Amino acid sequence: MEIIFWVCVILIIHSFIGYPISLKIINKIVKKDNINIDSSYKPSVTIIIPAHNEESVIELKLKNIMKIDYPNEKVEVIIASDNSTDNTNKIVKGFCINNKVGNLKLYEVKERMGKTNAQNEAVKIARGEILVFSDANSILKEDSVKELVKYFNDDDIAYVSGKLVYVNNNISETSEAEDSYWNYDLMMREYESNISSITAGNGAIYAIRKKDYININPIYCHDSMMPIKSVISNKKAKYSKDAIAYEKAGETSEDEFKRKVRMSRKNMAISYSDIQKYNPFKCGWFSYFYFCHRYLRNSLFILHLLLYISNLVLFNEGIVYCVAFVGQTLFYILSVMGIKNKSKMFYLPYYYTLTIVAQLKGAINEVSGKSKPFWEKAESTR
């Protein structure tokens, strides 16, 4: 039990503290990855926007896309409507007519099979050399497409993720906590990109070279799978901090919990698949990055469960174990109190525990076969 206890302690601490520190050290001692970026590189681009019942935001998204700073004759836009049953399709068709937009298409997926399936279907009719993906509720900065595309001047790069910025980080304790964690995560992505490849992207803004696009099982998402597939194919997945998209974070703990359950379900499955990604002889630094940044992070619920059980068994084995158990128990009590009390003393433990519980529920959904390739959007993010 002592071995289990101390292994869990070390892995949890390394996941949050040791790994970021090691990234900074590696970033200083290892030569930065040499890539050939060219701002004048302007290939044809297809912007694909998956949507299911997005009538509240789709028109704003279309207006945003029309303002993108990129040669108009080289841009194609596809709205991949995943069996929308509201006015999404009607709004898109009306926008095309009223604005006389010739490079905008509505692709209607007749059976709802989720975001990834809609993207797979839209890619079949896409003409662009570079595929840019963005969510319906994300607003792109005008130069964001250029900032993504310039990386593809380097033939070794297959995937580029942009930077998601939350615009409502001070609205609620939930959005503030998510924004703080997100900025911490972006810092690590920048280091990973400098050294090798990022371990994940984000759905708000990213791009893939069309010839490197791989149809993904609809149960998974591009942002988790594409960097892995790129690296295994001896390509690179990069992060561009200058390609920016704006979005609202979930403002309620209920919305964040649902999102984390969904993410945990797919991330757990991905962590245990494609074991090639853990082979440093094939994937280099990426293997270490993925193990620390994704595998350990996705396994927190297991580590904390084993830590608490082993600590309970070892309670009478010394003052260290006694204090540790009391500390853990107090932390979880504070978490429960954080449901009602929104001060940081209570809410931060609550938010962290919320993540662990969401991982557990996601794992149960995956093992029990309850996982679906689609989900209901969080209304507070619209």
One Martini backbone bead per residue (centre of mass of N, CA, C, O) as a GRO file, in nm:
protein
  382
    1MET     BB    1   0.055   0.065  -0.017
    2GLU     BB    2   0.292   0.259  -0.015
    3ILE     BB    3   0.350   0.253  -0.313
    4ILE     BB    4   0.079   0.357  -0.409
    5PHE     BB    5   0.079   0.622  -0.258
    6TRP     BB    6   0.354   0.746  -0.375
    7VAL     BB    7   0.289   0.723  -0.672
    8CYS     BB    8   0.039   0.907  -0.668
    9VAL     BB    9   0.176   1.156  -0.558
   10ILE     BB   10   0.389   1.191  -0.783
   11LEU     BB   11   0.195   1.201  -1.031
   12ILE     BB   12   0.022   1.443  -0.945
   13ILE     BB   13   0.252   1.647  -0.909
   14HIS     BB   14   0.374   1.616  -1.193
   15SER     BB   15   0.128   1.702  -1.360
   16PHE     BB   16   0.121   2.012  -1.227
   17ILE     BB   17   0.447   2.070  -1.170
   18GLY     BB   18   0.673   1.896  -1.301
   19TYR     BB   19   0.602   1.927  -1.600
   20PRO     BB   20   0.624   2.237  -1.644
   21ILE     BB   21   0.918   2.247  -1.547
   22SER     BB   22   1.034   2.048  -1.757
   23LEU     BB   23   0.957   2.218  -2.002
   24LYS     BB   24   1.137   2.462  -1.942
   25ILE     BB   25   1.401   2.306  -1.944
   26ILE     BB   26   1.382   2.179  -2.226
   27ASN     BB   27   1.348   2.455  -2.377
   28LYS     BB   28   1.651   2.544  -2.299
   29ILE     BB   29   1.829   2.272  -2.391
   30VAL     BB   30   1.660   2.246  -2.649
   31LYS     BB   31   1.627   2.261  -2.966
   32LYS     BB   32   1.431   2.417  -3.162
   33ASP     BB   33   1.203   2.370  -3.381
   34ASN     BB   34   1.242   2.360  -3.729
   35ILE     BB   35   1.050   2.595  -3.914
   36ASN     BB   36   0.871   2.694  -4.228
   37ILE     BB   37   0.761   3.009  -4.225
   38ASP     BB   38   0.501   3.184  -4.442
   39SER     BB   39   0.309   3.471  -4.487
   40SER     BB   40   0.279   3.442  -4.818
   41TYR     BB   41   0.120   3.191  -4.784
   42LYS     BB   42  -0.174   3.118  -5.022
   43PRO     BB   43  -0.381   2.893  -5.011
   44SER     BB   44  -0.643   2.714  -5.032
   45VAL     BB   45  -0.961   2.745  -4.845
   46THR     BB   46  -1.157   2.559  -4.601
   47ILE     BB   47  -1.437   2.644  -4.408
   48ILE     BB   48  -1.553   2.452  -4.127
   49ILE     BB   49  -1.896   2.444  -3.983
   50PRO     BB   50  -2.034   2.296  -3.734
   51ALA     BB   51  -2.400   2.225  -3.685
   52HIS     BB   52  -2.652   2.225  -3.410
   53ASN     BB   53  -2.880   2.427  -3.337
   54GLU     BB   54  -2.758   2.758  -3.420
   55GLU     BB   55  -2.959   3.015  -3.437
   56SER     BB   56  -2.824   3.218  -3.218
   57VAL     BB   57  -2.514   3.226  -3.391
   58ILE     BB   58  -2.482   3.188  -3.709
   59GLU     BB   59  -2.494   3.478  -3.821
   60LEU     BB   60  -2.251   3.590  -3.670
   61LYS     BB   61  -2.054   3.388  -3.793
   62LEU     BB   62  -2.088   3.471  -4.091
   63LYS     BB   63  -1.999   3.765  -4.055
   64ASN     BB   64  -1.719   3.692  -3.953
   65ILE     BB   65  -1.616   3.530  -4.202
   66MET     BB   66  -1.648   3.775  -4.410
   67LYS     BB   67  -1.392   3.932  -4.244
   68ILE     BB   68  -1.173   3.772  -4.338
   69ASP     BB   69  -0.817   3.790  -4.396
   70TYR     BB   70  -0.855   3.673  -4.722
   71PRO     BB   71  -0.858   3.566  -5.022
   72ASN     BB   72  -1.162   3.522  -5.163
   73GLU     BB   73  -1.082   3.320  -5.405
   74LYS     BB   74  -0.955   3.112  -5.162
   75VAL     BB   75  -1.251   3.082  -5.033
   76GLU     BB   76  -1.432   2.833  -4.849
   77VAL     BB   77  -1.769   2.769  -4.715
   78ILE     BB   78  -1.890   2.524  -4.467
   79ILE     BB   79  -2.201   2.420  -4.349
   80ALA     BB   80  -2.237   2.154  -4.114
   81SER     BB   81  -2.545   2.018  -4.077
   82ASP     BB   82  -2.658   1.822  -3.796
   83ASN     BB   83  -2.967   1.784  -3.821
   84SER     BB   84  -3.125   2.041  -3.807
   85THR     BB   85  -3.445   2.167  -3.637
   86ASP     BB   86  -3.423   2.454  -3.679
   87ASN     BB   87  -3.309   2.773  -3.830
   88THR     BB   88  -3.025   2.731  -3.945
   89ASN     BB   89  -3.066   2.670  -4.251
   90LYS     BB   90  -3.238   2.920  -4.316
   91ILE     BB   91  -3.024   3.132  -4.240
   92VAL     BB   92  -2.806   3.046  -4.441
   93LYS     BB   93  -2.971   3.076  -4.701
   94GLY     BB   94  -3.044   3.377  -4.654
   95PHE     BB   95  -2.753   3.483  -4.649
   96CYS     BB   96  -2.676   3.405  -4.937
   97ILE     BB   97  -2.891   3.579  -5.080
   98ASN     BB   98  -2.857   3.867  -4.940
   99ASN     BB   99  -2.516   3.857  -4.994
  100LYS     BB  100  -2.409   3.711  -5.242
  101VAL     BB  101  -2.269   3.424  -5.166
  102GLY     BB  102  -2.061   3.196  -5.347
  103ASN     BB  103  -1.860   3.053  -5.109
  104LEU     BB  104  -2.130   2.940  -4.971
  105LYS     BB  105  -2.223   2.637  -4.794
  106LEU     BB  106  -2.479   2.390  -4.745
  107TYR     BB  107  -2.450   2.096  -4.541
  108GLU     BB  108  -2.678   1.828  -4.509
  109VAL     BB  109  -2.721   1.618  -4.243
  110LYS     BB  110  -2.969   1.377  -4.204
  111GLU     BB  111  -2.803   1.227  -3.974
  112ARG     BB  112  -2.739   1.224  -3.645
  113MET     BB  113  -2.362   1.189  -3.562
  114GLY     BB  114  -2.210   1.445  -3.520
  115LYS     BB  115  -1.942   1.648  -3.555
  116THR     BB  116  -1.733   1.457  -3.693
  117ASN     BB  117  -1.916   1.354  -3.916
  118ALA     BB  118  -1.973   1.631  -4.044
  119GLN     BB  119  -1.678   1.680  -4.117
  120ASN     BB  120  -1.630   1.433  -4.293
  121GLU     BB  121  -1.847   1.511  -4.504
  122ALA     BB  122  -1.740   1.797  -4.586
  123VAL     BB  123  -1.458   1.708  -4.693
  124LYS     BB  124  -1.562   1.567  -4.957
  125ILE     BB  125  -1.634   1.879  -5.085
  126ALA     BB  126  -1.369   1.999  -5.045
  127ARG     BB  127  -1.117   2.224  -5.215
  128GLY     BB  128  -0.910   2.282  -5.020
  129GLU     BB  129  -0.585   2.250  -4.903
  130ILE     BB  130  -0.702   2.388  -4.646
  131LEU     BB  131  -0.847   2.304  -4.330
  132VAL     BB  132  -1.083   2.497  -4.150
  133PHE     BB  133  -1.185   2.494  -3.809
  134SER     BB  134  -1.507   2.590  -3.653
  135ASP     BB  135  -1.720   2.708  -3.433
  136ALA     BB  136  -2.028   2.864  -3.411
  137ASN     BB  137  -1.941   3.023  -3.122
  138SER     BB  138  -1.692   3.135  -3.273
  139ILE     BB  139  -1.466   3.415  -3.292
  140LEU     BB  140  -1.269   3.540  -3.540
  141LYS     BB  141  -0.994   3.671  -3.614
  142GLU     BB  142  -0.910   3.823  -3.905
  143ASP     BB  143  -0.599   3.679  -3.904
  144SER     BB  144  -0.626   3.370  -3.833
  145VAL     BB  145  -0.589   3.217  -4.101
  146LYS     BB  146  -0.308   3.320  -4.170
  147GLU     BB  147  -0.174   3.212  -3.906
  148LEU     BB  148  -0.223   2.915  -3.979
  149VAL     BB  149  -0.125   2.880  -4.283
  150LYS     BB  150   0.186   2.953  -4.264
  151TYR     BB  151   0.275   2.665  -4.159
  152PHE     BB  152   0.217   2.501  -4.442
  153ASN     BB  153   0.490   2.557  -4.582
  154ASP     BB  154   0.547   2.313  -4.410
  155ASP     BB  155   0.536   1.976  -4.493
  156ASP     BB  156   0.556   1.858  -4.184
  157ILE     BB  157   0.281   1.998  -4.144
  158ALA     BB  158  -0.067   1.899  -4.047
  159TYR     BB  159  -0.119   2.071  -3.771
  160VAL     BB  160  -0.313   2.360  -3.639
  161SER     BB  161  -0.348   2.547  -3.346
  162GLY     BB  162  -0.512   2.776  -3.181
  163LYS     BB  163  -0.636   3.048  -2.978
  164LEU     BB  164  -0.834   3.046  -2.698
  165VAL     BB  165  -1.060   3.307  -2.584
  166TYR     BB  166  -1.209   3.421  -2.304
  167VAL     BB  167  -1.482   3.669  -2.250
  168ASN     BB  168  -1.610   3.554  -1.943
  169ASN     BB  169  -1.403   3.534  -1.682
  170ASN     BB  170  -1.596   3.743  -1.478
  171ILE     BB  171  -1.894   3.622  -1.438
  172SER     BB  172  -1.787   3.355  -1.290
  173GLU     BB  173  -1.640   3.107  -1.115
  174THR     BB  174  -1.634   2.906  -1.350
  175SER     BB  175  -1.507   3.086  -1.575
  176GLU     BB  176  -1.256   3.160  -1.410
  177ALA     BB  177  -1.143   2.874  -1.366
  178GLU     BB  178  -1.126   2.792  -1.666
  179ASP     BB  179  -0.938   3.023  -1.757
  180SER     BB  180  -0.697   2.955  -1.573
  181TYR     BB  181  -0.650   2.669  -1.679
  182TRP     BB  182  -0.620   2.740  -1.981
  183ASN     BB  183  -0.365   2.920  -1.959
  184TYR     BB  184  -0.190   2.695  -1.841
  185ASP     BB  185  -0.220   2.506  -2.090
  186LEU     BB  186  -0.106   2.700  -2.310
  187MET     BB  187   0.178   2.711  -2.203
  188MET     BB  188   0.241   2.409  -2.262
  189ARG     BB  189   0.185   2.415  -2.568
  190GLU     BB  190   0.410   2.607  -2.645
  191TYR     BB  191   0.641   2.426  -2.556
  192GLU     BB  192   0.570   2.177  -2.723
  193SER     BB  193   0.590   2.322  -3.000
  194ASN     BB  194   0.888   2.412  -2.980
  195ILE     BB  195   0.997   2.109  -2.956
  196SER     BB  196   0.743   1.962  -3.116
  197SER     BB  197   0.427   1.860  -3.018
  198ILE     BB  198   0.111   1.869  -2.964
  199THR     BB  199  -0.154   1.691  -2.775
  200ALA     BB  200  -0.369   1.928  -2.842
  201GLY     BB  201  -0.649   2.103  -2.921
  202ASN     BB  202  -0.921   2.310  -3.054
  203GLY     BB  203  -1.249   2.364  -3.180
  204ALA     BB  204  -1.241   2.678  -3.256
  205ILE     BB  205  -0.922   2.652  -3.384
  206TYR     BB  206  -0.817   2.485  -3.687
  207ALA     BB  207  -0.578   2.296  -3.899
  208ILE     BB  208  -0.568   2.095  -4.212
  209ARG     BB  209  -0.429   1.910  -4.431
  210LYS     BB  210  -0.598   1.744  -4.663
  211LYS     BB  211  -0.391   1.506  -4.722
  212ASP     BB  212  -0.393   1.455  -4.384
  213TYR     BB  213  -0.669   1.364  -4.365
  214ILE     BB  214  -0.869   1.179  -4.120
  215ASN     BB  215  -1.105   0.965  -4.056
  216ILE     BB  216  -1.299   0.986  -3.774
  217ASN     BB  217  -1.440   0.859  -3.526
  218PRO     BB  218  -1.735   1.001  -3.407
  219ILE     BB  219  -1.664   0.957  -3.095
  220TYR     BB  220  -1.453   1.156  -3.167
  221CYS     BB  221  -1.204   1.421  -3.182
  222HIS     BB  222  -0.984   1.621  -3.336
  223ASP     BB  223  -0.832   1.762  -3.089
  224SER     BB  224  -0.731   1.466  -2.990
  225MET     BB  225  -0.641   1.301  -3.264
  226MET     BB  226  -0.470   1.463  -3.479
  227PRO     BB  227  -0.196   1.491  -3.335
  228ILE     BB  228  -0.143   1.189  -3.318
  229LYS     BB  229  -0.166   1.116  -3.621
  230SER     BB  230   0.059   1.304  -3.713
  231VAL     BB  231   0.298   1.183  -3.551
  232ILE     BB  232   0.269   0.885  -3.649
  233SER     BB  233   0.310   1.014  -3.958
  234ASN     BB  234   0.564   1.209  -3.931
  235LYS     BB  235   0.438   1.466  -3.819
  236LYS     BB  236   0.312   1.791  -3.725
  237ALA     BB  237   0.192   1.970  -3.424
  238LYS     BB  238   0.076   2.302  -3.383
  239TYR     BB  239   0.104   2.630  -3.219
  240SER     BB  240  -0.093   2.938  -3.248
  241LYS     BB  241  -0.107   3.242  -3.071
  242ASP     BB  242  -0.216   3.429  -3.332
  243ALA     BB  243  -0.462   3.234  -3.361
  244ILE     BB  244  -0.777   3.373  -3.289
  245ALA     BB  245  -1.043   3.285  -3.058
  246TYR     BB  246  -1.374   3.356  -2.944
  247GLU     BB  247  -1.530   3.265  -2.620
  248LYS     BB  248  -1.751   3.112  -2.410
  249ALA     BB  249  -1.765   3.008  -2.108
  250GLY     BB  250  -1.886   2.831  -1.876
  251GLU     BB  251  -2.115   2.960  -1.615
  252THR     BB  252  -2.180   2.671  -1.515
  253SER     BB  253  -2.129   2.379  -1.348
  254GLU     BB  254  -2.317   2.207  -1.523
  255ASP     BB  255  -2.186   2.265  -1.798
  256GLU     BB  256  -1.896   2.178  -1.722
  257PHE     BB  257  -1.960   1.890  -1.641
  258LYS     BB  258  -2.066   1.791  -1.914
  259ARG     BB  259  -1.808   1.857  -2.073
  260LYS     BB  260  -1.612   1.679  -1.901
  261VAL     BB  261  -1.749   1.412  -1.949
  262ARG     BB  262  -1.714   1.408  -2.254
  263MET     BB  263  -1.404   1.442  -2.259
  264SER     BB  264  -1.330   1.200  -2.073
  265ARG     BB  265  -1.440   0.977  -2.245
  266LYS     BB  266  -1.251   1.023  -2.495
  267ASN     BB  267  -0.972   1.050  -2.350
  268MET     BB  268  -0.959   0.771  -2.228
  269ALA     BB  269  -0.974   0.609  -2.491
  270ILE     BB  270  -0.723   0.744  -2.623
  271SER     BB  271  -0.506   0.673  -2.405
  272TYR     BB  272  -0.558   0.341  -2.475
  273SER     BB  273  -0.470   0.408  -2.760
  274ASP     BB  274  -0.225   0.406  -2.963
  275ILE     BB  275   0.075   0.312  -2.836
  276GLN     BB  276   0.282   0.463  -3.017
  277LYS     BB  277   0.280   0.740  -2.856
  278TYR     BB  278   0.476   0.592  -2.623
  279ASN     BB  279   0.713   0.591  -2.838
  280PRO     BB  280   1.019   0.753  -2.836
  281PHE     BB  281   1.147   0.630  -3.104
  282LYS     BB  282   0.906   0.759  -3.279
  283CYS     BB  283   0.797   1.041  -3.103
  284GLY     BB  284   0.966   1.133  -2.884
  285TRP     BB  285   0.869   1.391  -2.686
  286PHE     BB  286   0.566   1.331  -2.720
  287SER     BB  287   0.546   1.091  -2.526
  288TYR     BB  288   0.596   1.254  -2.270
  289PHE     BB  289   0.378   1.465  -2.307
  290TYR     BB  290   0.134   1.275  -2.317
  291PHE     BB  291   0.165   1.131  -2.048
  292CYS     BB  292   0.150   1.395  -1.871
  293HIS     BB  293  -0.085   1.574  -2.007
  294ARG     BB  294  -0.298   1.326  -2.056
  295TYR     BB  295  -0.283   1.061  -1.901
  296LEU     BB  296  -0.263   1.173  -1.614
  297ARG     BB  297  -0.502   1.370  -1.632
  298ASN     BB  298  -0.714   1.134  -1.714
  299SER     BB  299  -0.621   0.969  -1.426
  300LEU     BB  300  -0.704   1.119  -1.160
  301PHE     BB  301  -0.938   0.945  -1.047
  302ILE     BB  302  -0.758   0.699  -0.991
  303LEU     BB  303  -0.537   0.828  -0.815
  304HIS     BB  304  -0.729   0.940  -0.591
  305LEU     BB  305  -0.858   0.675  -0.512
  306LEU     BB  306  -0.595   0.525  -0.435
  307LEU     BB  307  -0.495   0.733  -0.233
  308TYR     BB  308  -0.731   0.714  -0.028
  309ILE     BB  309  -0.729   0.410   0.027
  310SER     BB  310  -0.428   0.380   0.109
  311ASN     BB  311  -0.445   0.591   0.338
  312LEU     BB  312  -0.651   0.441   0.513
  313VAL     BB  313  -0.474   0.188   0.561
  314LEU     BB  314  -0.219   0.389   0.668
  315PHE     BB  315  -0.312   0.565   0.914
  316ASN     BB  316  -0.137   0.393   1.153
  317GLU     BB  317   0.178   0.431   1.014
  318GLY     BB  318   0.181   0.747   1.069
  319ILE     BB  319   0.185   1.090   1.061
  320VAL     BB  320   0.182   1.129   0.754
  321TYR     BB  321  -0.081   0.962   0.697
  322CYS     BB  322  -0.265   1.114   0.887
  323VAL     BB  323  -0.238   1.397   0.761
  324ALA     BB  324  -0.313   1.318   0.472
  325PHE     BB  325  -0.601   1.220   0.533
  326VAL     BB  326  -0.707   1.477   0.660
  327GLY     BB  327  -0.646   1.657   0.415
  328GLN     BB  328  -0.825   1.513   0.211
  329THR     BB  329  -1.091   1.531   0.365
  330LEU     BB  330  -1.097   1.839   0.386
  331PHE     BB  331  -1.100   1.894   0.083
  332TYR     BB  332  -1.379   1.751   0.030
  333ILE     BB  333  -1.540   1.927   0.221
  334LEU     BB  334  -1.484   2.193   0.073
  335SER     BB  335  -1.614   2.100  -0.191
  336VAL     BB  336  -1.902   2.074  -0.084
  337MET     BB  337  -1.917   2.373   0.018
  338GLY     BB  338  -1.876   2.494  -0.283
  339ILE     BB  339  -2.168   2.470  -0.387
  340LYS     BB  340  -2.249   2.740  -0.211
  341ASN     BB  341  -1.960   2.848  -0.170
  342LYS     BB  342  -1.777   3.106  -0.373
  343SER     BB  343  -1.523   3.103  -0.247
  344LYS     BB  344  -1.200   3.010  -0.307
  345MET     BB  345  -1.165   2.813  -0.067
  346PHE     BB  346  -1.412   2.635  -0.194
  347TYR     BB  347  -1.418   2.642  -0.515
  348LEU     BB  348  -1.152   2.511  -0.599
  349PRO     BB  349  -1.204   2.230  -0.480
  350TYR     BB  350  -1.469   2.192  -0.633
  351TYR     BB  351  -1.357   2.211  -0.926
  352TYR     BB  352  -1.158   1.978  -0.902
  353THR     BB  353  -1.365   1.760  -0.816
  354LEU     BB  354  -1.545   1.788  -1.062
  355THR     BB  355  -1.334   1.671  -1.257
  356ILE     BB  356  -1.307   1.390  -1.126
  357VAL     BB  357  -1.607   1.308  -1.145
  358ALA     BB  358  -1.626   1.342  -1.453
  359GLN     BB  359  -1.423   1.122  -1.518
  360LEU     BB  360  -1.580   0.891  -1.390
  361LYS     BB  361  -1.837   0.920  -1.560
  362GLY     BB  362  -1.698   0.893  -1.836
  363ALA     BB  363  -1.590   0.605  -1.785
  364ILE     BB  364  -1.864   0.471  -1.738
  365ASN     BB  365  -1.985   0.542  -2.015
  366GLU     BB  366  -1.774   0.390  -2.181
  367VAL     BB  367  -1.799   0.102  -2.054
  368SER     BB  368  -2.133   0.095  -2.083
  369GLY     BB  369  -2.211   0.236  -2.374
  370LYS     BB  370  -2.325   0.556  -2.344
  371SER     BB  371  -2.181   0.670  -2.565
  372LYS     BB  372  -2.188   0.954  -2.785
  373PRO     BB  373  -2.136   1.151  -3.087
  374PHE     BB  374  -2.328   1.343  -2.920
  375TRP     BB  375  -2.447   1.670  -2.795
  376GLU     BB  376  -2.544   1.911  -2.575
  377LYS     BB  377  -2.530   2.225  -2.557
  378ALA     BB  378  -2.409   2.501  -2.388
  379GLU     BB  379  -2.592   2.779  -2.328
  380SER     BB  380  -2.366   2.962  -2.178
  381THR     BB  381  -2.185   2.966  -2.464
  382ARG     BB  382  -2.407   3.162  -2.636
   0.00000   0.00000   0.00000
